[in-house]
Amino acid sequence: MTSIYHILDRVPAIYKQDMEIEYEHLAMQLIKSGKLRIDTDDCCNFARFTEPALNISLMVSQEELTSPHLIPETTKLFQNLYRNSASDQKIKSIFDNLKKQIQKLQPVKKEVTEMLARIFVQSAHPIVIRWLLLNKTEVFLTYSHNIGDMMDMVSWQRVGGNSGMQSTNGKDVAIFVSCGGNPFAENNKDHPTYGNGFAAAARLQIIAAQELGHFADIKRDDKGRQITRHSANFSGTKATDKVRIARKNDIIHCHNLLSKLLKAGMKKQLDYETKLKFYNANKVSGLKVYAIKFMIFIYKFRLLNYSSRNNLIFVRKFKTDEYMALMIDAMFKDMQANLSPAADVYKNKNPEIEEAIACIEALARVPQQTVKWGYLTTKETMHDLYKIYYNEVIPSLITSYNAITGENYQRDFKKPKSNFFSKINIFSNKKLVLKPVREL
């Protein structure tokens, strides 16, 4: 079982006029905060600061060095690093050296920065992004396939091969996301499921959703202090009973649900679609192919009827896929892979710790699967964990956010008003359209 990284339920908005007002505000706030670090292979908006004598290594963005509203905070950061022993001249020298570093780099275009920020914030519930901003959490986005290119040597040796960094250490949290390509380039015709184009945009959202899921999992009190996790204890050695039971239930439920669909005729449909996919790939035609297409039509009709009778509404979301049964089967395998992550990094000699790690991962992947397969599908397949994430984790973030800010947060789904010409895309400044990929 392997995870899928190139499919999204919805194409993310990349232009202001298409964004929900709340998400657009959060994207611009993220940029303004100076905490968004971007590496697009040939362009970069941050510099590396190292002080080997003090074992200090960190990244500082161009905004943190040049924006008047951020300079005092950056100055204070360096003063704290040197325990207030650095002279004004020393601080000025650090600023000058970092600015020289950045001047040698190609700047990231404003349009690219804004589009990346928009895709990123849409990867999570807005309250998660609000906490990200409140905590002044660093966000690293790279076009590379792993996060190693953005890290210092010590961190690279530890986790540089990862595609994202788990935000679970509770202190000095940072979110690292790798795109595996340029999200705004053309889709690769030979291998559209990875590399540049929509595959990179999807990978960005999917990995960001998981990392933000880890970030959301951290429980906070009314003063914003991180106290524990919803999924396990803070040390990650013992799962909470609620999440442990929910994960076990979802593993069984997912298996049983797939078995029901296979018995309802999807098994035959899978066999026929596998043959058709082979024939299409090898450009085979003729009566045999037409006969297979007819049988697929019959079994597809039966499966849709079965799903309607049994209130499995999510099945209808797959009816427009070229190979409906193959896509549903891939979705179930992907769900099972995320409920029971099998990579070596999740293994432990102690079964209780291994279970805790699996629970931490599974709960964090609820928003990832929602971004990938949609609310209906994730709610049906990861039923109990979905309930915990959206009925407990998100509300707890809202409660603690309101307590610390004095606000009364309400989710806002409004979009900016559009006129007739923008609706028909005349006189629009849109230059790019993300073309979704739903292939296996």
ZANU-168282 format. One record per residue (C-alpha): x, z negated, y negated. Coordinates in Angstrom, 2 decimals. Each point is the difference from the previous one (the first is absolute). Layout:
<nodes>
{{X,Z,Y}};
...
</nodes>
This chain:
<nodes>
{{0.00,0.00,0.00}};
{{1.40,0.99,-3.40}};
{{-1.27,-0.44,-3.54}};
{{-1.20,2.94,-2.09}};
{{1.35,0.36,-3.55}};
{{-1.31,3.34,-1.30}};
{{-3.80,-0.44,-0.03}};
{{-2.09,-1.57,-2.77}};
{{-3.73,-0.62,-0.13}};
{{-0.07,1.00,-3.68}};
{{2.34,2.10,-2.10}};
{{1.47,-2.39,-2.61}};
{{-0.62,0.81,-3.66}};
{{3.14,0.91,-1.94}};
{{-1.50,0.80,-3.42}};
{{-1.51,-2.45,-2.50}};
{{-3.37,1.77,-0.16}};
{{-0.48,-0.40,3.78}};
{{0.95,-3.68,0.19}};
{{-2.32,-2.97,-0.02}};
{{0.55,-1.68,-3.38}};
{{1.17,-3.25,1.62}};
{{2.60,1.74,2.19}};
{{1.26,2.10,-2.94}};
{{0.47,-3.16,-2.07}};
{{1.94,-1.65,2.85}};
{{2.23,3.07,0.48}};
{{0.92,0.02,-3.70}};
{{0.55,-3.79,0.06}};
{{2.38,0.40,2.94}};
{{2.05,2.56,-1.95}};
{{-0.07,-2.13,-3.16}};
{{1.19,-3.05,1.97}};
{{3.33,1.69,0.72}};
{{-0.27,-1.12,3.63}};
{{-0.48,3.50,1.44}};
{{3.33,1.36,1.30}};
{{-0.01,3.68,1.02}};
{{2.58,2.09,1.86}};
{{-0.98,3.65,0.50}};
{{3.36,1.06,1.52}};
{{1.10,1.84,-3.18}};
{{-1.63,-2.35,-2.55}};
{{0.10,-3.77,-0.39}};
{{-1.33,-2.52,-2.53}};
{{2.05,-3.09,0.87}};
{{3.60,-1.25,0.11}};
{{1.74,-2.35,2.43}};
{{1.56,-3.22,-1.23}};
{{2.47,-1.84,2.23}};
{{2.07,-3.13,-0.53}};
{{1.98,-0.59,3.23}};
{{1.43,-3.32,-1.21}};
{{-3.52,-1.44,-0.21}};
{{-1.39,2.03,2.92}};
{{-2.48,1.65,-2.38}};
{{-1.46,3.46,0.59}};
{{-3.14,1.34,-1.65}};
{{-1.65,3.07,-1.52}};
{{-1.05,0.31,-3.64}};
{{-2.31,2.74,-1.24}};
{{0.53,2.09,-3.12}};
{{-3.14,-1.57,-1.52}};
{{1.41,-3.51,0.48}};
{{3.15,1.01,-1.90}};
{{-1.62,1.99,-2.82}};
{{-3.62,-1.10,-0.56}};
{{-0.16,-2.53,-2.89}};
{{-2.68,-2.09,1.76}};
{{2.14,-0.28,3.17}};
{{3.52,-0.51,-1.41}};
{{-0.45,-3.78,-0.64}};
{{-1.13,-0.52,3.60}};
{{2.92,2.05,1.36}};
{{2.42,-1.97,-2.19}};
{{-1.44,-3.24,1.35}};
{{0.40,1.31,3.57}};
{{3.75,0.51,-0.46}};
{{0.41,-3.33,-1.79}};
{{-1.66,-1.72,2.96}};
{{2.20,1.87,2.48}};
{{3.08,-1.37,-1.80}};
{{-1.68,-3.41,-0.43}};
{{0.09,0.41,-3.79}};
{{3.81,0.17,0.03}};
{{0.22,3.69,-1.04}};
{{0.76,0.71,-3.65}};
{{-2.07,2.38,-2.13}};
{{2.90,2.45,0.23}};
{{-0.07,-0.18,3.80}};
{{-3.77,0.69,0.06}};
{{0.46,2.91,-2.43}};
{{2.76,1.39,2.22}};
{{-2.31,-0.14,3.05}};
{{-2.74,1.83,-1.90}};
{{2.46,2.67,-1.21}};
{{1.42,0.59,3.48}};
{{-3.45,0.32,1.57}};
{{-1.16,2.38,-2.73}};
{{3.10,2.16,0.62}};
{{-0.89,0.10,3.70}};
{{-3.51,1.20,-0.78}};
{{1.23,2.58,-2.54}};
{{2.00,1.66,2.80}};
{{-3.18,0.41,2.05}};
{{-2.73,2.59,-0.32}};
{{-3.03,-1.78,-1.49}};
{{-3.26,-0.06,1.96}};
{{-2.58,2.10,-1.84}};
{{-2.85,-1.94,-1.62}};
{{-2.57,2.09,1.87}};
{{1.65,-0.72,3.37}};
{{0.24,-3.73,-0.76}};
{{-3.70,-0.13,-0.89}};
{{-1.10,1.96,3.07}};
{{2.07,-2.20,2.34}};
{{-1.37,-3.16,-1.63}};
{{-3.56,1.30,0.41}};
{{0.46,0.76,3.70}};
{{1.62,-3.40,0.55}};
{{-2.69,-2.14,-1.65}};
{{-2.77,1.81,1.91}};
{{1.59,-1.26,3.24}};
{{-1.56,-3.46,-0.37}};
{{-2.97,-1.89,-1.40}};
{{0.53,-0.41,-3.79}};
{{0.28,-3.80,0.29}};
{{3.15,0.45,2.12}};
{{1.58,2.12,-2.76}};
{{-1.08,-2.56,-2.61}};
{{1.88,-2.69,1.96}};
{{2.98,2.34,0.32}};
{{0.11,0.29,-3.80}};
{{-0.63,-3.72,-0.53}};
{{2.92,-0.86,2.30}};
{{2.22,2.63,-1.69}};
{{0.76,1.45,3.42}};
{{2.50,2.85,0.21}};
{{-1.28,3.25,1.54}};
{{2.49,2.54,1.37}};
{{-1.10,3.56,0.80}};
{{2.43,2.46,1.59}};
{{-0.36,3.59,1.20}};
{{2.38,-0.84,2.87}};
{{-1.24,-0.61,3.55}};
{{1.22,-3.60,-0.06}};
{{0.65,-2.61,-2.67}};
{{3.78,-0.25,0.50}};
{{0.88,2.31,-2.91}};
{{-1.53,-2.43,-2.50}};
{{1.71,-3.15,1.21}};
{{3.28,-1.86,-0.37}};
{{2.33,-0.02,3.02}};
{{-0.93,-3.49,1.24}};
{{-3.73,0.76,0.00}};
{{0.58,3.48,1.41}};
{{1.84,-1.41,3.01}};
{{-2.98,-2.27,0.66}};
{{-3.06,2.22,-0.56}};
{{1.18,3.34,-1.43}};
{{-1.36,2.00,2.93}};
{{-3.56,-1.12,-0.68}};
{{-2.61,2.24,-1.60}};
{{-1.31,-2.96,-1.99}};
{{0.81,-3.65,-0.49}};
{{-2.36,-2.68,1.21}};
{{-0.99,-2.16,-2.94}};
{{-0.20,-3.25,1.94}};
{{2.94,-2.14,-1.04}};
{{-2.08,-1.85,-2.60}};
{{2.77,0.00,-2.62}};
{{1.52,2.83,-2.06}};
{{-2.41,2.42,1.65}};
{{0.62,3.71,-0.54}};
{{-1.94,2.99,1.29}};
{{2.05,2.93,1.32}};
{{-1.74,3.26,0.90}};
{{1.52,3.21,1.38}};
{{-1.83,3.31,-0.35}};
{{2.13,2.08,2.38}};
{{-0.18,2.93,-2.43}};
{{-1.26,1.16,-3.39}};
{{-3.78,-0.66,-0.22}};
{{-0.41,2.63,-2.71}};
{{1.77,2.89,1.73}};
{{-1.79,2.64,2.06}};
{{-1.00,-0.91,3.55}};
{{2.51,1.21,2.56}};
{{-1.62,2.89,1.88}};
{{2.09,-0.51,3.14}};
{{-0.50,-3.78,0.30}};
{{-2.75,-1.17,-2.41}};
{{-0.29,-3.42,1.67}};
{{3.30,-1.28,-1.43}};
{{2.38,0.64,-2.87}};
{{-1.04,1.30,-3.42}};
{{-3.53,0.39,-1.32}};
{{-3.10,-1.82,1.14}};
{{1.85,-1.60,2.93}};
{{2.23,-1.83,-2.51}};
{{-2.97,-1.05,-2.17}};
{{-1.77,-1.31,3.11}};
{{3.11,-1.83,1.21}};
{{0.36,-1.61,-3.43}};
{{-3.58,-1.31,0.08}};
{{0.08,-1.08,3.65}};
{{3.27,-1.94,-0.24}};
{{-0.97,-1.45,-3.39}};
{{-3.34,-1.14,1.44}};
{{1.77,-1.85,2.81}};
{{2.57,-1.64,-2.28}};
{{-2.73,-1.00,-2.45}};
{{-1.95,-1.32,2.99}};
{{2.91,-2.36,0.71}};
{{0.07,-0.98,-3.67}};
{{-3.75,-0.71,0.03}};
{{0.31,-2.09,3.18}};
{{1.88,-2.69,-1.94}};
{{-2.37,-2.85,-0.90}};
{{0.24,-1.37,-3.53}};
{{-1.40,-3.18,-1.51}};
{{-1.82,-0.33,-3.36}};
{{3.35,-0.10,-1.81}};
{{1.26,3.18,1.65}};
{{2.44,-1.76,2.31}};
{{0.53,1.63,3.38}};
{{-1.04,-2.53,2.65}};
{{-0.36,1.80,3.35}};
{{-1.42,3.18,1.57}};
{{-3.46,0.92,1.24}};
{{1.52,1.48,3.18}};
{{2.59,-2.64,0.94}};
{{2.08,-2.86,-1.33}};
{{2.58,0.84,-2.68}};
{{2.90,0.01,2.45}};
{{-1.84,2.55,2.17}};
{{0.28,-2.08,3.16}};
{{-3.66,-0.78,0.70}};
{{-3.06,2.18,-0.58}};
{{-3.17,-1.47,-1.48}};
{{-2.73,-0.33,2.63}};
{{-2.44,2.18,-1.93}};
{{2.38,2.99,-0.29}};
{{1.37,-0.47,3.53}};
{{-3.51,0.12,1.51}};
{{-1.07,2.85,-2.31}};
{{2.97,2.13,1.05}};
{{-0.67,-0.58,3.71}};
{{-3.67,0.83,-0.48}};
{{0.85,3.20,-1.87}};
{{2.45,1.15,2.69}};
{{-2.73,-0.39,2.63}};
{{-2.70,1.48,-2.26}};
{{2.15,3.02,-0.85}};
{{0.70,0.68,3.69}};
{{-3.67,-0.39,0.98}};
{{-1.23,2.19,-2.84}};
{{2.32,2.85,0.98}};
{{-1.07,-0.36,3.65}};
{{-3.66,0.32,-1.02}};
{{0.67,3.18,-1.96}};
{{2.03,1.51,2.85}};
{{-2.81,-0.73,2.48}};
{{-2.52,1.49,-2.45}};
{{1.68,3.40,0.38}};
{{3.00,-0.22,-2.29}};
{{2.36,0.18,3.01}};
{{-1.22,3.52,0.83}};
{{0.12,0.94,-3.67}};
{{3.60,-1.24,-0.13}};
{{0.95,2.17,2.97}};
{{-1.56,3.11,-1.52}};
{{1.51,-0.64,-3.45}};
{{3.45,-0.49,1.53}};
{{-0.30,3.42,1.66}};
{{-1.32,1.62,-3.19}};
{{2.82,-1.48,-2.07}};
{{2.53,1.43,2.47}};
{{-1.64,3.44,-0.07}};
{{-0.19,-0.01,-3.81}};
{{3.66,-0.99,-0.28}};
{{0.94,2.89,2.29}};
{{-2.46,2.41,-1.67}};
{{-1.98,0.57,3.20}};
{{-3.47,1.54,-0.37}};
{{-2.71,1.41,2.25}};
{{-3.13,-1.06,1.89}};
{{1.70,-3.08,1.45}};
{{0.66,-1.36,-3.51}};
{{-3.60,0.72,-1.10}};
{{-1.28,-1.84,3.10}};
{{2.16,-3.04,-0.85}};
{{-1.26,0.02,-3.60}};
{{-3.58,0.08,1.26}};
{{0.61,-2.99,2.30}};
{{1.62,-1.91,-2.89}};
{{-3.10,0.72,-2.11}};
{{-2.25,-1.44,2.75}};
{{2.07,-3.17,0.50}};
{{0.42,-0.48,-3.75}};
{{-3.78,0.16,-0.42}};
{{-0.44,-2.57,2.79}};
{{2.62,-2.33,-1.48}};
{{-1.60,0.10,-3.45}};
{{-3.41,-0.72,1.53}};
{{1.44,-2.91,1.99}};
{{1.66,-1.43,-3.11}};
{{-3.27,0.23,-1.96}};
{{-1.99,-1.72,2.75}};
{{2.55,-2.81,0.27}};
{{0.56,-0.44,-3.75}};
{{3.65,1.14,0.19}};
{{-0.18,1.63,-3.41}};
{{3.79,0.30,-0.34}};
{{0.08,2.75,2.67}};
{{-1.76,2.38,-2.41}};
{{2.97,-0.24,-2.37}};
{{1.99,2.04,2.54}};
{{-2.54,2.81,0.51}};
{{1.78,2.38,-2.42}};
{{3.40,-0.38,1.67}};
{{1.23,3.11,1.80}};
{{0.51,-2.03,3.18}};
{{-2.50,-2.84,-0.36}};
{{0.61,-1.81,3.31}};
{{3.78,0.28,-0.30}};
{{-0.15,-1.51,-3.49}};
{{-2.25,-2.88,1.14}};
{{2.34,-0.65,2.94}};
{{3.02,0.01,-2.36}};
{{-1.82,-2.42,-2.30}};
{{-0.62,-2.46,2.85}};
{{3.63,0.20,1.12}};
{{1.08,-0.60,-3.60}};
{{-2.32,-3.02,-0.28}};
{{1.31,-1.43,3.28}};
{{3.61,0.53,-1.14}};
{{-0.69,-1.95,-3.18}};
{{-1.85,-2.79,1.81}};
{{2.93,-0.40,2.41}};
{{3.19,1.09,-1.83}};
{{2.66,0.74,2.61}};
{{3.25,0.50,-1.96}};
{{3.00,-2.15,0.96}};
{{-0.09,-1.75,-3.40}};
{{-3.35,-1.58,1.02}};
{{1.30,-1.35,3.32}};
{{0.99,-3.63,0.57}};
{{1.01,-2.04,3.03}};
{{-2.54,-2.62,-1.02}};
{{-3.50,1.37,0.81}};
{{-1.65,-2.17,-2.68}};
{{2.30,1.41,-2.71}};
{{-0.50,3.54,1.30}};
{{-3.76,-0.48,-0.19}};
{{0.31,-1.37,-3.55}};
{{2.00,3.06,-1.05}};
{{-2.60,2.30,1.59}};
{{-2.79,-1.82,-1.88}};
{{1.87,0.22,-3.33}};
{{0.49,3.74,0.55}};
{{-3.53,0.71,1.24}};
{{-1.74,-1.69,-2.94}};
{{2.28,1.76,-2.51}};
{{-0.87,3.35,1.59}};
{{-3.73,-0.30,-0.66}};
{{0.33,1.49,-3.53}};
{{2.46,2.57,1.37}};
{{-2.51,1.19,2.61}};
{{-2.76,-0.03,-2.61}};
{{2.03,2.31,-2.25}};
{{0.78,2.19,3.01}};
{{-3.30,0.21,1.90}};
{{-2.57,-1.37,-2.46}};
{{-2.12,-3.13,-0.26}};
{{-2.60,0.99,2.63}};
{{2.55,0.78,2.71}};
{{2.23,-3.01,-0.66}};
{{-2.95,-2.38,-0.22}};
{{-1.25,1.23,3.39}};
{{3.34,0.01,1.84}};
{{1.80,-3.00,-1.61}};
{{-3.31,-1.80,-0.40}};
{{1.04,-3.67,-0.09}};
{{3.28,0.46,-1.91}};
{{-1.79,2.23,-2.51}};
{{-2.49,-2.82,-0.60}};
{{2.80,-2.53,-0.56}};
{{1.89,2.27,-2.40}};
{{-2.92,1.08,-2.18}};
{{-2.17,-3.14,0.31}};
{{2.76,-2.62,-0.22}};
{{3.38,1.34,-1.14}};
{{-1.28,2.04,-2.97}};
{{-2.54,-2.64,-1.19}};
{{2.71,-2.70,0.18}};
{{2.25,2.15,-2.23}};
{{-2.87,0.38,-2.47}};
{{-0.69,-3.76,-0.02}};
{{3.63,-0.97,-0.62}};
{{0.45,2.81,-2.56}};
{{-3.03,-1.22,-1.97}};
{{1.27,-3.60,0.16}};
{{3.45,0.84,-1.36}};
{{-1.08,2.56,-2.64}};
{{-3.33,-1.48,-1.07}};
{{-1.62,3.40,0.55}};
{{-3.11,0.84,2.00}};
{{1.24,3.05,1.90}};
{{-2.58,2.61,0.99}};
{{0.87,3.23,1.81}};
{{-0.59,2.99,-2.29}};
{{-0.70,3.37,1.64}};
{{-0.64,1.91,-3.24}};
{{1.76,3.28,-0.70}};
{{0.55,1.56,-3.45}};
{{-2.85,2.16,-1.24}};
{{0.67,3.67,0.65}};
{{-1.34,2.93,-1.96}};
{{-1.26,3.31,1.36}};
{{3.34,1.83,-0.31}};
{{1.97,-2.69,1.82}};
{{-2.50,0.12,2.87}};
{{0.58,3.71,0.56}};
{{3.76,-0.41,-0.60}};
{{0.13,2.29,-3.06}};
{{2.49,-0.85,-2.77}};
{{1.32,-2.72,2.31}};
{{3.61,-1.18,-0.14}};
{{0.12,-0.37,3.79}};
{{2.98,1.84,1.41}};
{{0.03,-1.40,3.52}};
{{-2.53,-0.49,2.77}};
{{0.85,-2.05,3.09}};
{{-1.00,2.01,3.07}};
{{-0.99,-2.36,2.83}};
{{1.39,0.44,3.50}};
{{-2.07,-0.95,3.08}};
{{2.09,1.36,2.83}};
{{1.47,-1.65,3.07}};
</nodes>
